[in-house]
C-alpha cells in the first residue's frame, strides 16, 4: 500500500469516527426550531409595543432562562471560526476564501479537533491546530502559531499563495467540491 493511500485511509477512518450522529443532529435542529419559535414570539410582542400608541410599561424581551446554558453550540463556534477565516482572508486580499474555510473544516472541523496523532508519518509526529501543521514536517511552525487562528490562517494562505496547497491531504478532498464546509461542518 502506498504512502498516500495509507494516509488517505487513515484520514477517512479518523473523520468517520468524529462524525456527529444523526440523532444528535435531529436534537440540535429541534432546539434551533424551538429557539426560532421563541424568538418569533418575542419579536411579535416587541412589535405590538411599538404599534400601540401609548406605552404604559416596558415589555421584557425574551432571554434564556437562568438554568439554560448560554454557551455557543459546536455549530455556532464553527461558524464563528469560518467567519474569522474569511475576515482574515479579505483583509489580506486572499482570493480563495471558501477554499481556506473548507480546508480548515476538513483538517480540524474548524477547530473542533485541534490535534491528530493517528496515522502520521513518522508515527511519533503530531498534526496541530486549525490547519494541522505537522510538528515533524512543519517544525518551524510553533505550537503558538498552529493553535492561533489568525497566525495559522495567515501561514496557510501564504503557503497557498506560493502554490504549496498540495502539502495538505485535504486539498484533494475539498478542491472543486461545492459546499464542502456546509456538508461536513454545518457552516456556510
Residue frames as qw, qx, qy, qz and C-alpha x, y, z in Angstrom:
[[0.000, 0.891, 0.454, 0.000, 0.00, 0.00, 0.00],
 [0.412, 0.508, -0.019, 0.756, 1.41, 3.40, -0.99],
 [0.245, -0.150, -0.440, 0.851, 2.10, 6.18, 1.50],
 [0.273, -0.062, -0.114, -0.953, -0.69, 8.39, 0.11],
 [0.611, -0.265, -0.628, -0.401, -3.18, 5.52, 0.23],
 [0.516, -0.280, -0.683, 0.435, -2.31, 4.83, 3.89],
 [0.060, -0.111, -0.256, 0.958, -2.65, 8.50, 4.77],
 [0.425, -0.131, -0.352, -0.824, -5.94, 8.75, 2.89],
 [0.627, -0.291, -0.712, -0.128, -7.29, 5.60, 4.56],
 [0.395, -0.249, -0.588, 0.660, -6.21, 6.81, 7.99],
 [0.105, 0.021, 0.049, -0.993, -7.82, 10.20, 7.35],
 [0.534, -0.228, -0.522, -0.625, -11.09, 8.59, 6.26],
 [0.594, -0.321, -0.716, 0.176, -11.16, 6.38, 9.37],
 [0.257, -0.154, -0.414, 0.859, -10.36, 9.34, 11.58],
 [0.270, -0.050, -0.108, -0.955, -13.12, 11.56, 10.14],
 [0.573, -0.266, -0.674, -0.383, -15.63, 8.69, 10.24],
 [0.484, -0.309, -0.692, 0.437, -15.09, 8.29, 13.99],
 [0.147, -0.206, -0.274, 0.928, -15.57, 12.01, 14.58],
 [0.208, -0.329, -0.508, -0.768, -18.85, 12.50, 12.69],
 [0.360, -0.035, 0.477, -0.801, -21.84, 13.66, 14.68],
 [0.165, 0.236, 0.957, 0.018, -24.53, 11.05, 14.90],
 [0.125, -0.405, -0.586, -0.690, -27.79, 11.56, 13.08],
 [0.409, -0.681, -0.605, 0.058, -29.81, 11.63, 16.30],
 [0.388, -0.484, -0.177, 0.764, -27.67, 14.44, 17.71],
 [0.087, 0.072, 0.382, 0.917, -28.27, 16.45, 14.55],
 [0.281, -0.566, -0.661, -0.405, -32.03, 15.96, 14.91],
 [0.452, -0.656, -0.467, 0.384, -31.89, 17.13, 18.53],
 [0.301, -0.292, 0.058, 0.906, -29.91, 20.20, 17.56],
 [0.062, -0.289, -0.542, -0.787, -32.38, 21.02, 14.79],
 [0.374, -0.655, -0.649, -0.099, -35.28, 20.66, 17.23],
 [0.421, -0.580, -0.283, 0.637, -33.61, 23.01, 19.70],
 [0.192, -0.095, 0.272, 0.938, -32.90, 25.54, 16.97],
 [0.185, -0.475, -0.638, -0.577, -36.53, 25.42, 15.80],
 [0.428, -0.697, -0.543, 0.191, -37.71, 25.98, 19.36],
 [0.371, -0.427, -0.065, 0.822, -35.32, 28.90, 19.77],
 [0.055, 0.147, 0.463, 0.872, -36.55, 30.40, 16.50],
 [0.297, -0.614, -0.671, -0.290, -40.16, 29.99, 17.62],
 [0.436, -0.672, -0.386, 0.458, -39.48, 31.69, 20.96],
 [0.288, -0.238, 0.161, 0.913, -37.59, 34.48, 19.18],
 [0.061, -0.372, -0.601, -0.705, -40.53, 34.96, 16.81],
 [0.378, -0.720, -0.582, -0.003, -42.95, 35.25, 19.72],
 [0.440, -0.537, -0.164, 0.701, -40.61, 37.71, 21.41],
 [0.182, -0.004, 0.357, 0.916, -40.38, 39.81, 18.25],
 [0.177, -0.560, -0.644, -0.491, -44.15, 39.82, 17.80],
 [0.420, -0.735, -0.453, 0.280, -44.55, 41.08, 21.37],
 [0.380, -0.365, 0.063, 0.848, -41.94, 43.76, 20.75],
 [0.051, 0.232, 0.517, 0.822, -43.71, 44.92, 17.58],
 [0.281, -0.698, -0.643, -0.141, -47.01, 45.06, 19.49],
 [0.403, -0.634, -0.252, 0.610, -45.40, 47.50, 21.92],
 [0.215, -0.215, 0.291, 0.907, -44.19, 49.75, 19.12],
 [0.053, -0.397, -0.696, -0.596, -47.52, 49.51, 17.30],
 [0.270, -0.744, -0.592, 0.148, -49.55, 50.71, 20.28],
 [0.129, 0.815, 0.070, 0.560, -49.93, 54.45, 20.70],
 [0.392, -0.771, 0.285, -0.413, -49.43, 54.56, 24.43],
 [0.670, 0.158, -0.669, 0.278, -46.70, 52.64, 26.20],
 [0.606, -0.725, -0.030, -0.326, -47.56, 52.12, 29.82],
 [0.632, -0.609, 0.475, 0.066, -44.74, 49.86, 30.90],
 [0.280, 0.591, -0.700, -0.289, -41.80, 48.39, 29.07],
 [0.978, 0.019, -0.030, -0.207, -42.16, 44.80, 27.95],
 [0.527, -0.561, 0.617, 0.161, -39.47, 42.36, 28.78],
 [0.603, 0.534, -0.519, -0.287, -37.58, 40.95, 25.83],
 [0.988, -0.133, -0.033, -0.071, -37.15, 37.19, 25.93],
 [0.116, 0.705, -0.690, 0.118, -33.84, 35.82, 27.18],
 [0.622, 0.073, -0.778, 0.045, -32.51, 32.41, 28.09],
 [0.728, -0.643, -0.130, -0.198, -33.70, 31.07, 31.44],
 [0.202, -0.799, 0.542, -0.166, -31.02, 31.16, 34.09],
 [0.791, -0.232, 0.564, -0.044, -30.89, 27.37, 34.20],
 [0.833, 0.529, 0.141, 0.084, -30.23, 27.09, 30.46],
 [0.646, -0.289, 0.270, 0.652, -26.72, 27.15, 29.13],
 [0.315, 0.908, 0.047, -0.273, -25.75, 30.21, 27.14],
 [0.379, -0.480, 0.624, 0.487, -22.54, 28.78, 25.76],
 [0.530, 0.500, -0.354, -0.587, -22.45, 28.61, 21.97],
 [0.949, 0.098, 0.280, -0.111, -23.12, 25.31, 20.25],
 [0.645, -0.193, 0.541, 0.503, -20.46, 23.47, 18.27],
 [0.464, 0.589, 0.509, 0.422, -22.04, 24.73, 15.05],
 [0.035, -0.993, -0.110, -0.024, -22.06, 28.32, 16.30],
 [0.507, -0.675, 0.378, 0.379, -18.37, 28.04, 17.21],
 [0.620, 0.111, 0.593, 0.502, -17.58, 26.56, 13.80],
 [0.302, 0.827, 0.389, 0.272, -19.49, 29.35, 12.05],
 [0.248, -0.949, 0.097, 0.171, -17.57, 31.92, 14.07],
 [0.585, -0.393, 0.524, 0.478, -14.25, 30.33, 13.03],
 [0.529, 0.443, 0.579, 0.434, -15.37, 30.24, 9.39],
 [0.097, 0.963, 0.229, 0.102, -16.34, 33.92, 9.56],
 [0.401, -0.818, 0.275, 0.306, -12.99, 34.81, 11.13],
 [0.634, -0.068, 0.576, 0.512, -11.07, 32.92, 8.42],
 [0.390, 0.699, 0.471, 0.370, -12.99, 34.81, 5.73],
 [0.137, -0.987, -0.053, 0.057, -12.33, 38.11, 7.50],
 [0.546, -0.577, 0.422, 0.437, -8.59, 37.41, 7.75],
 [0.581, 0.216, 0.606, 0.498, -8.54, 36.45, 4.07],
 [0.230, 0.879, 0.360, 0.210, -10.44, 39.57, 2.99],
 [0.303, -0.913, 0.112, 0.250, -8.05, 41.79, 4.95],
 [0.450, -0.484, 0.572, 0.486, -5.04, 40.37, 3.11],
 [0.495, 0.553, -0.310, -0.594, -6.76, 40.07, -0.29],
 [0.300, -0.149, 0.937, 0.097, -6.74, 36.26, -0.39],
 [0.417, 0.134, -0.499, -0.748, -8.68, 35.03, -3.44],
 [0.568, -0.097, -0.785, -0.229, -9.88, 31.64, -2.24],
 [0.353, -0.368, 0.455, -0.730, -11.83, 32.33, 0.97],
 [0.897, -0.085, 0.009, -0.433, -14.16, 29.33, 0.65],
 [0.799, 0.294, -0.498, 0.166, -11.18, 27.08, -0.03],
 [0.134, 0.422, -0.627, 0.641, -9.49, 28.27, 3.20],
 [0.625, -0.237, 0.340, -0.662, -12.67, 27.56, 5.18],
 [0.937, 0.119, -0.211, -0.251, -13.10, 24.16, 3.51],
 [0.606, 0.372, -0.617, 0.336, -9.51, 23.20, 4.32],
 [0.144, -0.346, 0.614, -0.694, -9.90, 24.17, 7.99],
 [0.811, -0.081, 0.114, -0.569, -13.16, 22.20, 8.01],
 [0.899, 0.224, -0.374, -0.047, -11.51, 19.12, 6.53],
 [0.460, 0.404, -0.626, 0.483, -8.37, 19.35, 8.68],
 [0.130, 0.043, -0.702, 0.699, -9.78, 20.27, 12.11],
 [0.156, -0.656, -0.730, -0.108, -13.57, 20.55, 11.78],
 [0.014, 0.773, 0.066, 0.631, -12.98, 24.30, 12.13],
 [0.039, -0.545, 0.536, -0.644, -11.20, 23.95, 15.44],
 [0.845, -0.336, 0.011, -0.415, -13.29, 21.15, 16.94],
 [0.958, -0.143, 0.066, 0.239, -10.35, 18.72, 16.72],
 [0.055, 0.958, -0.279, -0.036, -7.04, 20.50, 17.27],
 [0.208, -0.585, 0.778, 0.091, -4.65, 17.52, 17.35],
 [0.945, 0.211, -0.108, -0.227, -4.16, 14.34, 15.38],
 [0.311, -0.612, 0.726, 0.027, -1.66, 11.70, 16.48],
 [0.774, 0.121, 0.617, -0.074, -3.10, 8.84, 14.41],
 [0.759, 0.525, 0.351, 0.158, -1.83, 7.68, 11.04],
 [0.095, 0.954, -0.241, -0.154, 1.02, 10.18, 10.87],
 [0.893, 0.175, 0.001, 0.414, 4.34, 9.52, 9.21],
 [0.358, 0.155, -0.876, 0.282, 6.58, 9.38, 11.20],
 [0.508, -0.499, -0.689, -0.137, 4.32, 7.80, 13.80],
 [0.430, -0.431, -0.465, 0.643, 5.55, 9.98, 16.69],
 [0.089, 0.116, 0.144, 0.979, 4.60, 13.20, 14.90],
 [0.083, 0.597, 0.667, -0.439, 1.54, 15.29, 15.74],
 [0.113, 0.513, 0.441, 0.728, -0.70, 17.38, 13.47],
 [0.213, -0.450, -0.509, 0.702, -1.67, 20.58, 15.28],
 [0.061, 0.363, 0.065, -0.928, -4.09, 23.45, 15.04],
 [0.567, 0.531, 0.237, -0.584, -6.74, 24.63, 12.62],
 [0.653, 0.616, -0.338, -0.284, -4.76, 23.55, 9.53],
 [0.966, -0.191, 0.169, 0.050, -3.00, 20.54, 11.13],
 [0.322, 0.794, -0.504, 0.114, 0.59, 21.68, 10.73],
 [0.950, -0.115, -0.258, 0.135, 2.72, 18.58, 11.43],
 [0.428, -0.867, 0.247, 0.070, 5.35, 19.09, 14.14],
 [0.745, -0.203, 0.475, 0.421, 7.87, 16.98, 12.18],
 [0.537, 0.443, 0.471, 0.542, 7.38, 18.16, 8.59],
 [0.057, 0.809, 0.132, 0.570, 6.50, 21.76, 9.51],
 [0.657, -0.388, -0.420, 0.492, 8.70, 22.01, 12.60],
 [0.250, 0.141, -0.050, 0.957, 9.27, 25.74, 12.02],
 [0.404, -0.543, -0.319, -0.664, 5.59, 26.34, 12.79],
 [0.009, -0.204, 0.712, -0.671, 5.38, 26.91, 16.53],
 [0.125, -0.439, -0.879, 0.134, 2.57, 25.47, 18.65],
 [0.037, 0.534, 0.324, -0.780, 1.51, 29.03, 19.44],
 [0.249, 0.322, -0.407, -0.818, 1.04, 29.78, 15.75],
 [0.208, -0.096, -0.921, -0.314, -0.58, 26.43, 14.90],
 [0.150, -0.509, -0.809, 0.251, -3.22, 26.85, 17.62],
 [0.051, 0.535, 0.172, -0.826, -3.78, 30.57, 16.93],
 [0.561, 0.616, 0.553, -0.019, -6.44, 31.09, 14.27],
 [0.270, 0.937, -0.068, -0.210, -5.05, 34.30, 12.81],
 [0.203, -0.669, 0.664, 0.265, -1.43, 33.14, 12.71],
 [0.516, -0.003, 0.840, 0.168, -2.20, 29.70, 11.26],
 [0.533, 0.716, 0.441, -0.096, -4.66, 31.11, 8.72],
 [0.179, 0.912, -0.269, -0.254, -2.12, 33.67, 7.51],
 [0.310, -0.480, 0.787, 0.234, 0.54, 30.98, 7.30],
 [0.590, 0.308, 0.745, 0.034, -1.81, 28.66, 5.41],
 [0.452, 0.851, 0.218, -0.152, -2.72, 31.45, 2.98],
 [0.045, -0.799, 0.515, 0.307, 0.97, 32.26, 2.45],
 [0.447, -0.180, 0.852, 0.206, 1.62, 28.62, 1.52],
 [0.551, 0.562, 0.617, -0.022, -1.37, 28.53, -0.85],
 [0.263, 0.922, -0.059, -0.277, -0.34, 31.81, -2.48],
 [0.092, -0.661, 0.693, 0.273, 3.05, 30.19, -3.17],
 [0.712, 0.280, -0.507, -0.397, 1.40, 27.09, -4.65],
 [0.141, 0.279, -0.911, 0.270, 2.05, 24.66, -1.77],
 [0.689, -0.160, 0.163, -0.688, -1.56, 23.63, -1.12],
 [0.843, 0.121, -0.500, -0.158, -0.73, 20.00, -2.02],
 [0.137, 0.362, -0.764, 0.517, 1.11, 19.75, 1.34],
 [0.507, -0.049, 0.542, -0.669, -2.30, 19.06, 2.87],
 [0.144, 0.128, 0.970, 0.147, -4.00, 15.72, 2.26],
 [0.270, 0.612, 0.609, -0.427, -7.35, 17.50, 2.44],
 [0.120, 0.484, -0.329, -0.802, -6.51, 19.53, -0.68],
 [0.165, 0.033, -0.846, -0.506, -7.64, 16.68, -2.92],
 [0.029, -0.441, -0.876, 0.191, -10.80, 16.17, -0.82],
 [0.078, 0.712, 0.396, -0.575, -12.06, 19.76, -0.91],
 [0.051, -0.344, 0.436, 0.830, -10.82, 21.02, -4.28],
 [0.270, -0.028, -0.640, -0.719, -13.81, 21.54, -6.56],
 [0.217, -0.422, -0.875, 0.096, -16.37, 20.27, -4.03],
 [0.200, -0.515, -0.171, -0.816, -19.29, 22.69, -3.76],
 [0.601, -0.588, 0.038, -0.540, -20.49, 23.47, -0.21],
 [0.655, 0.117, -0.693, 0.277, -17.89, 21.16, 1.39],
 [0.081, 0.157, -0.598, 0.782, -17.88, 23.06, 4.71],
 [0.608, -0.140, 0.050, -0.780, -21.69, 23.07, 4.80],
 [0.863, 0.007, -0.443, -0.244, -21.86, 19.31, 4.23],
 [0.702, 0.072, -0.599, 0.378, -19.02, 18.32, 6.60],
 [0.297, -0.023, -0.506, 0.809, -19.03, 21.03, 9.27],
 [0.087, -0.720, -0.682, 0.087, -22.52, 22.51, 9.10],
 [0.141, -0.676, -0.072, 0.720, -21.37, 26.06, 8.25],
 [0.552, 0.790, 0.263, 0.053, -21.80, 28.36, 5.28]]
